[in-house]
Amino acid sequence: MQNNPERLAWTVLLLAFTMFCVVAITIPLGVRWYLRNAMTVEATAVTSVRGTVLAETRKVSLPVPITDGSTTEVEEATYIATDSTSQAILTFFNDSTLTLYSETGMRIQRARTRRFGLGRRPDTIVVELERGRVRAATTSQSDLLFEIHSPHAVISLGEGSFSIEVNDEGTQITARLGQAKLASADELVRLGTGERSVINPGQAPSPPLPAERNLLVNGDLSDPLEGVWEVYKVEPPSGVVTATVEIVEFNSGQALEFRSEGEDNLHSEVGVIQQVNTSVQDFDSLRVQVEVTLDRQSLPGGGTLGSEFPIMIHLAYKDINGSDRDWYHGFYYTPPPENWLLFNAPDNSSERVARFLRYPYESVNLLNSLGETKPVYIKYLRVYASGWIYQARVADIALLAQE
């Protein structure tokens, strides 16, 4: 080649042209790939609904406490834990939420959005649920990947509302509204609205099973109250306080708003009652579910006797001996003085929640927690507000029974 300058020149020219072609092709392809695949890591807001929630991040050696009613933004890889006295709500970048009930631990693995409009990867939320019970509410977004990884399965959620519980016996997934896919032991099971599946360790998901049945009618408040819900009220005879309850538009849905206006320091009460008249003697599970928002409360706690809350749920029933019994659960945001009563028993309890927060409450299984006095026949469910001046809303009222 040294004796042939022309050949050397052509060789250099061809190599240069080849390198030019490679650069001319790979750089646009690389830019195109980056535009389509680049993702931005998003923060997640963690709100303590009640009690102290612990958030363990990569940047600190000790968990960060999130106190009652406060909100903290956390990054990917953060571990969130609640104990027996605390609950939390995680709000993701697209307003999807994950409610952590008591004794729950989970880690945020990924929370990312597409960096550019040309991106083809879906916005992604992936969490690892190690133990406990959560409720996922996913927003309408066709290009969202929302996965919950448990020790026993990978769960992909569509738009809707879902309940997932993890313990040593396995994982249970309930699709209250929407579609879900479960993958375990090389098998895939699809769930639709009103279906659930149980996954035992090392086994495939069970075929779709019936989920809890809502014993209430018009619990979503999509129809008028008349004919299903009976409205009642108690007002001072002087007429200086007006108590009302009505269906209102709230957060793109329907809610029942309870309001008391007028002179303060005077008792009023307003509520709705639905007659159920149903036997639950052969059922395995009975839970009360409702979404609560508290806006105003002038009477602290539940009043001096622990019986006047801005929202109270009352279940009237008969036990196995035919005796009439009652279960109560109240919600408040203003704490009471130390010398005022605040019940904390299986049949009469209450909890403090953050003001203005839409809180999805779900009771424990009443057929277990009430022991020998558990319900065998449900008479009615009452939802009411009581106290001085108050404003509160409830939505998605359900009495869920599972055989």
C-alpha positions in Angstrom: 0.0 0.0 0.0 3.0 2.2 0.6 3.9 1.9 -3.0 0.4 2.7 -4.1 -0.6 6.2 -2.9 -3.9 6.1 -4.9 -5.1 3.0 -3.1 -4.2 4.6 0.2 -6.1 7.7 -0.7 -9.2 5.7 -1.7 -9.0 3.7 1.5 -8.9 6.8 3.7 -11.7 8.3 1.7 -13.9 5.3 2.1 -13.2 5.0 5.8 -14.0 8.6 6.3 -17.2 8.3 4.3 -18.2 5.2 6.3 -17.6 7.0 9.6 -19.6 9.9 8.3 -22.5 7.6 7.4 -22.4 6.0 10.8 -22.4 9.3 12.6 -25.1 10.7 10.3 -27.3 7.7 11.1 -26.6 7.0 14.7 -26.8 10.5 16.0 -30.4 11.1 14.7 -31.4 7.6 15.8 -29.8 8.2 19.2 -31.6 11.6 19.6 -34.9 9.9 18.5 -34.4 7.1 21.0 -33.7 9.6 23.7 -36.7 11.7 22.9 -38.9 8.6 22.9 -37.5 7.0 26.1 -36.3 9.8 28.4 -38.3 9.9 31.7 -38.5 12.4 34.5 -38.5 11.3 38.1 -41.5 12.8 39.9 -42.0 13.4 43.6 -44.8 11.8 45.6 -46.8 13.6 48.3 -47.2 11.6 51.5 -50.0 12.9 53.9 -50.5 11.5 57.4 -54.2 11.0 57.8 -53.8 10.3 61.5 -50.9 9.4 63.7 -47.2 9.5 62.8 -46.1 7.9 59.5 -42.5 7.0 58.9 -40.7 7.7 55.6 -37.2 6.2 55.1 -35.3 7.8 52.2 -31.9 7.2 50.7 -30.5 10.5 51.8 -31.0 10.1 55.6 -30.0 7.3 57.9 -33.1 7.5 60.1 -36.8 7.5 59.1 -38.4 10.9 58.7 -41.6 11.2 60.8 -44.7 12.7 59.1 -46.9 13.9 61.8 -50.7 14.0 62.0 -52.2 16.2 59.2 -48.9 17.1 57.5 -47.6 16.4 54.0 -44.1 15.6 52.8 -42.8 15.1 49.3 -40.6 12.0 48.9 -38.6 10.5 46.0 -38.2 7.1 44.5 -36.9 4.3 46.7 -38.6 5.8 49.8 -40.1 3.2 52.2 -43.4 4.3 53.9 -44.6 2.6 57.0 -47.7 2.9 59.3 -48.2 1.4 62.7 -51.4 0.5 64.5 -52.2 4.1 65.2 -51.5 5.7 61.9 -52.7 5.9 58.3 -51.4 7.7 55.2 -52.4 8.8 51.7 -49.9 8.9 48.8 -50.7 11.3 46.0 -48.8 10.7 42.8 -48.0 13.1 39.9 -51.2 12.3 38.0 -53.5 12.5 41.1 -53.7 8.8 41.5 -53.8 7.9 45.2 -52.7 5.0 47.4 -54.2 4.8 50.9 -52.1 2.9 53.5 -54.1 1.6 56.3 -52.7 0.6 59.7 -49.7 -1.8 60.0 -48.7 -1.4 56.4 -45.2 -1.1 54.8 -44.4 -0.3 51.1 -41.7 1.2 48.9 -42.0 3.5 46.0 -40.0 1.9 43.3 -40.7 4.2 40.3 -42.8 7.4 39.8 -41.9 8.8 36.4 -43.4 10.7 33.5 -42.3 11.1 29.9 -39.8 14.0 29.5 -40.9 14.9 26.0 -44.1 15.0 24.0 -42.7 12.5 21.5 -42.1 9.9 24.3 -43.6 6.5 23.8 -43.0 5.0 27.2 -46.1 5.2 29.5 -46.0 7.3 32.6 -45.1 4.8 35.3 -46.0 4.2 38.9 -44.5 1.0 40.5 -44.8 0.3 44.3 -43.7 -2.7 46.3 -46.2 -3.7 49.0 -44.5 -5.8 51.6 -47.3 -6.1 54.2 -50.6 -4.7 55.2 -53.6 -3.3 53.3 -53.9 -0.5 50.7 -56.6 1.0 48.5 -55.5 2.3 45.1 -57.5 4.9 43.2 -56.1 5.3 39.7 -57.1 8.2 37.4 -58.2 7.9 33.8 -55.0 7.8 31.7 -54.7 5.3 28.8 -50.9 5.5 28.8 -50.3 4.9 32.5 -48.5 1.8 33.9 -49.6 1.4 37.5 -48.1 -1.8 39.1 -48.2 -3.1 42.7 -45.6 -5.8 43.4 -46.4 -8.0 46.4 -44.3 -11.0 47.6 -46.6 -13.2 45.7 -47.6 -11.5 42.5 -47.3 -8.5 40.1 -50.6 -6.6 39.9 -51.3 -4.2 37.0 -54.2 -1.7 37.6 -56.3 0.1 35.1 -58.5 3.1 35.9 -60.7 2.5 39.0 -60.6 1.6 42.6 -58.8 -1.5 44.0 -58.1 -3.1 47.4 -54.9 -5.1 48.0 -54.1 -6.9 51.2 -50.8 -8.8 51.9 -50.0 -11.1 54.8 -48.2 -14.3 55.5 -51.0 -16.3 54.0 -50.8 -14.6 50.6 -52.2 -11.7 48.6 -55.8 -10.8 48.0 -56.9 -8.3 45.3 -60.4 -6.9 44.9 -61.4 -4.8 41.9 -64.2 -2.6 43.3 -64.3 -0.6 40.0 -62.2 -1.2 36.9 -59.9 -3.8 35.4 -56.8 -5.5 36.9 -54.3 -8.1 35.8 -52.5 -10.5 38.2 -49.3 -12.4 37.2 -47.9 -15.2 39.4 -46.4 -18.6 38.8 -46.3 -18.0 35.1 -50.1 -17.6 35.0 -52.2 -14.5 34.3 -55.7 -13.7 35.7 -57.8 -10.7 34.7 -60.3 -9.2 37.1 -63.3 -7.0 36.4 -65.5 -4.8 38.5 -66.9 -6.7 41.5 -64.3 -9.5 41.3 -61.4 -10.6 43.5 -58.6 -13.1 43.5 -56.5 -14.8 46.1 -52.8 -15.7 45.6 -51.2 -18.2 48.0 -47.4 -18.3 48.3 -45.8 -20.0 45.3 -49.2 -20.6 43.6 -51.0 -19.2 40.6 -53.8 -16.6 41.2 -57.3 -18.1 41.9 -59.9 -17.7 39.2 -62.1 -14.6 39.6 -64.3 -14.8 42.7 -67.2 -12.6 43.7 -66.1 -9.6 45.6 -68.0 -8.1 48.6 -71.6 -7.3 47.9 -72.8 -3.8 48.8 -75.9 -4.2 50.9 -76.8 -0.5 50.4 -78.7 1.0 47.5 -77.6 4.3 45.9 -74.5 4.4 48.0 -72.7 6.4 45.2 -75.5 9.0 45.4 -76.0 9.0 41.6 -79.8 9.1 42.2 -81.9 11.4 44.4 -82.2 10.5 48.1 -86.0 10.1 48.0 -87.3 6.6 48.3 -84.0 5.1 49.5 -82.4 7.4 52.1 -84.6 8.9 54.8 -83.6 12.4 55.8 -84.1 13.6 59.4 -82.9 16.6 61.4 -82.8 18.0 64.9 -82.7 21.8 65.3 -83.0 24.2 68.2 -86.6 25.4 68.6 -85.6 29.0 68.4 -84.8 28.7 64.7 -81.4 30.4 65.0 -79.6 27.3 63.6 -80.3 25.7 60.2 -79.1 22.1 59.5 -79.2 20.8 55.9 -78.1 17.7 54.0 -78.1 17.6 50.2 -76.3 15.9 47.3 -73.6 18.2 45.8 -71.0 17.9 43.0 -67.6 17.3 44.6 -64.3 16.2 43.0 -65.9 15.2 39.7 -68.5 13.0 41.5 -71.5 13.1 43.9 -71.2 13.7 47.6 -73.6 14.2 50.5 -73.0 17.5 52.2 -74.0 18.1 55.8 -74.1 21.7 57.0 -75.1 23.6 60.1 -75.3 27.5 59.9 -76.4 30.1 62.4 -75.6 30.7 66.1 -72.7 28.8 67.6 -72.8 26.7 70.8 -76.2 25.3 70.0 -76.8 21.6 69.2 -78.1 20.4 65.9 -78.1 17.1 64.0 -78.9 16.1 60.5 -78.6 12.8 58.8 -79.8 10.1 56.4 -80.9 6.5 57.2 -81.3 3.5 54.9 -83.2 0.5 56.0 -81.2 -2.7 55.2 -83.2 -5.5 56.9 -80.8 -8.2 55.7 -79.3 -11.3 57.4 -75.6 -11.7 57.4 -75.4 -14.8 59.6 -73.7 -16.9 56.9 -71.2 -14.2 55.8 -67.5 -14.2 56.5 -66.8 -10.5 56.2 -68.7 -7.2 56.9 -67.1 -3.8 56.4 -68.3 -0.2 56.3 -66.7 1.9 53.6 -67.1 5.7 53.0 -65.1 8.7 51.8 -65.1 11.6 54.3 -64.1 15.2 54.0 -64.3 17.6 57.0 -64.3 21.3 56.3 -65.7 22.9 59.5 -66.1 21.9 63.1 -66.7 24.4 66.0 -67.4 21.7 68.7 -64.1 20.0 69.4 -63.7 16.2 69.3 -67.0 14.5 69.7 -68.4 16.9 72.4 -68.3 16.4 76.1 -69.8 12.9 75.9 -68.0 11.8 72.7 -71.3 11.6 70.8 -71.3 14.7 68.5 -69.1 14.5 65.5 -69.1 16.4 62.2 -69.5 12.9 60.6 -70.7 9.8 62.4 -71.5 6.3 61.0 -74.1 4.3 62.9 -74.9 0.6 62.1 -77.9 -0.8 63.9 -78.2 -4.6 64.1 -79.2 -7.7 66.0 -76.8 -10.1 67.5 -77.1 -13.9 67.6 -79.3 -13.7 70.7 -81.7 -11.3 69.0 -80.6 -8.3 71.1 -80.5 -4.9 69.5 -77.0 -3.5 69.3 -75.2 -0.5 67.7 -71.8 0.2 66.1 -70.6 3.8 65.9 -67.6 5.4 64.2 -67.0 9.2 64.3 -64.6 11.5 62.4 -63.2 14.8 63.6 -60.2 17.1 63.0 -60.3 19.4 66.1 -59.0 17.5 69.2 -61.1 17.6 72.4 -60.0 18.9 75.8 -58.4 16.2 78.0 -61.5 15.9 80.3 -63.9 15.2 77.4 -64.8 11.7 76.5 -63.5 10.1 73.3 -64.5 6.4 73.0 -62.1 3.8 71.6 -63.9 0.5 71.6 -64.8 -2.1 68.9 -68.4 -0.9 69.0 -67.9 2.8 69.6 -64.8 4.5 68.2 -63.6 7.6 66.4 -60.6 8.9 64.6 -59.0 12.3 63.9 -58.4 13.0 60.2 -56.8 15.9 58.4 -59.0 18.9 57.6 -60.1 19.3 53.9 -58.6 15.9 53.0 -60.8 13.5 51.2 -60.2 10.4 53.4 -61.3 6.9 52.2 -62.3 5.0 55.3 -62.7 1.3 55.5 -63.6 -0.5 58.7 -62.1 -3.7 59.9 -64.1 -6.9 59.5 -67.0 -6.3 62.0 -67.8 -10.0 62.1 -64.4 -10.5 63.7 -63.9 -7.3 65.7 -67.3 -7.4 67.5 -66.7 -10.9 68.7 -69.7 -12.5 70.5 -71.8 -9.4 69.8 -71.2 -9.5 66.1 -74.1 -8.8 63.7 -76.4 -11.5 62.4 -79.1 -9.2 61.1 -78.6 -5.6 59.8 -81.5 -3.2 60.6 -80.2 0.1 59.1 -77.2 2.3 58.4 -77.3 5.9 59.5 -74.9 8.6 58.4 -75.2 12.0 60.2 -73.5 15.1 61.4 -73.9 16.4 64.9 -72.6 19.3 67.0 -72.6 23.1 66.8 -71.4 24.6 63.5 -70.2 22.0 61.0 -69.7 21.4 57.3 -68.7 17.9 56.0 -69.2 15.6 53.1 -69.4 11.9 52.5 -69.2 9.9 49.2 -69.2 6.3 48.1 -71.1 4.9 51.0 -71.0 1.1 51.2 -71.8 -1.8 53.5 -69.7 -4.6 52.0 -70.6 -8.2 52.9 -68.6 -11.2 51.6 -69.8 -14.8 51.8 
